[in-house]
Amino acid sequence: MAEEPPFEPWRNVADELAPAEPFSDAERAAVYRAIYTRRDVRNEFLGDDVPRDVLMRILDAAHHAPSVGFMQPWNFIVIRDKAVRGQVHDAFLRGAEAEERMLDPARRSHYRNLKLEGILKAPVNICVTCDRNRHGATGLGRALQPNTDLLSAACAVQNLWLAARVEGVGVGWVSIMREEELRAILGIPEGIAVVAYLCVGFVDRAYQRPELEVKRWASRLPLETLVFEDRWGAHCPFTKAP
């Protein structure tokens, strides 16, 4: 691949600018629908494979996520092999057993009844990683906040999730496993952080509310308790109902 010519500051970069008007009502509604109906899918995956063109559209959306300093620190490991997914599932079971022991005894039965993963049921798994050395130890915007690379990779996960929702593809985030086990299974080298392990597959139905809310594990916090104005703890009057 040919290298780009050096940046010439005297060139008119304004030629690259294009109109950025608001979306139409229909377009805006579609974006908000994707946001509000996105779900963490755990047990509703169908057996149908995800075609390559659909998968590549979803991954391309993830690749177009914002990243601090345009660092683009992500990689995507697409896992279809049943043996590999079986090893990951075993790591999950060990992690779930360890996590259950950490819970209040009163919640352990509830925990066991939750369907927390679809590693084997979903036809595709994707591990999203972050290359912490892609542009050196600092890079634009990272020198004073070194974790912006991890935060940027998390933005890629969100883009992937929303694009999947548009395609009728469900996504479930599995975090109940030890990173060192997953790193060994997938051959992830040092310097590459594991950001998310995702189960991906078509679904024909999804919960109208988050599953963990439906099953009374947790509930959505009121927005007005989370928004401050000008300083920490100063609640915004505009978030309160009239």
GIPEPE-V441863 format. One record per residue. N is the residue number from 1. RES is the residue in one letter. SS is DSSP state (A for helix, B for strand, O for the rest). Layout:
n-><N/N>
res-><RES/RES>
ss-><SS/SS>
This chain:
n-><1/2/3/4/5/6/7/8/9/10/11/12/13/14/15/16/17/18/19/20/21/22/23/24/25/26/27/28/29/30/31/32/33/34/35/36/37/38/39/40/41/42/43/44/45/46/47/48/49/50/51/52/53/54/55/56/57/58/59/60/61/62/63/64/65/66/67/68/69/70/71/72/73/74/75/76/77/78/79/80/81/82/83/84/85/86/87/88/89/90/91/92/93/94/95/96/97/98/99/100/101/102/103/104/105/106/107/108/109/110/111/112/113/114/115/116/117/118/119/120/121/122/123/124/125/126/127/128/129/130/131/132/133/134/135/136/137/138/139/140/141/142/143/144/145/146/147/148/149/150/151/152/153/154/155/156/157/158/159/160/161/162/163/164/165/166/167/168/169/170/171/172/173/174/175/176/177/178/179/180/181/182/183/184/185/186/187/188/189/190/191/192/193/194/195/196/197/198/199/200/201/202/203/204/205/206/207/208/209/210/211/212/213/214/215/216/217/218/219/220/221/222/223/224/225/226/227/228/229/230/231/232/233/234/235/236/237/238/239/240/241/242>
res-><M/A/E/E/P/P/F/E/P/W/R/N/V/A/D/E/L/A/P/A/E/P/F/S/D/A/E/R/A/A/V/Y/R/A/I/Y/T/R/R/D/V/R/N/E/F/L/G/D/D/V/P/R/D/V/L/M/R/I/L/D/A/A/H/H/A/P/S/V/G/F/M/Q/P/W/N/F/I/V/I/R/D/K/A/V/R/G/Q/V/H/D/A/F/L/R/G/A/E/A/E/E/R/M/L/D/P/A/R/R/S/H/Y/R/N/L/K/L/E/G/I/L/K/A/P/V/N/I/C/V/T/C/D/R/N/R/H/G/A/T/G/L/G/R/A/L/Q/P/N/T/D/L/L/S/A/A/C/A/V/Q/N/L/W/L/A/A/R/V/E/G/V/G/V/G/W/V/S/I/M/R/E/E/E/L/R/A/I/L/G/I/P/E/G/I/A/V/V/A/Y/L/C/V/G/F/V/D/R/A/Y/Q/R/P/E/L/E/V/K/R/W/A/S/R/L/P/L/E/T/L/V/F/E/D/R/W/G/A/H/C/P/F/T/K/A/P>
ss-><O/O/O/O/O/O/O/O/O/O/O/O/A/A/A/A/O/O/O/O/O/O/O/O/A/A/A/A/A/A/A/A/A/A/A/A/A/O/O/B/O/O/O/O/O/O/O/O/O/O/O/A/A/A/A/A/A/A/A/A/A/A/A/O/O/O/O/A/A/A/O/O/O/B/B/B/B/B/B/O/O/A/A/A/A/A/A/A/A/A/A/A/A/A/A/A/A/A/A/A/A/A/O/O/A/A/A/A/A/A/A/A/O/O/O/O/O/O/O/O/O/O/O/B/B/B/B/B/B/B/B/O/O/O/O/O/O/O/O/O/O/O/O/O/O/O/O/A/A/A/A/A/A/A/A/A/A/A/A/A/A/A/A/A/A/A/O/O/B/B/B/B/B/B/O/O/O/O/A/A/A/A/A/A/A/A/O/O/O/O/O/B/B/B/B/B/B/B/B/B/B/B/O/O/O/O/O/O/O/O/A/A/A/A/O/O/O/O/O/O/O/O/A/A/A/O/O/B/O/O/O/O/O/O/B/O/A/A/A/O/O/O>
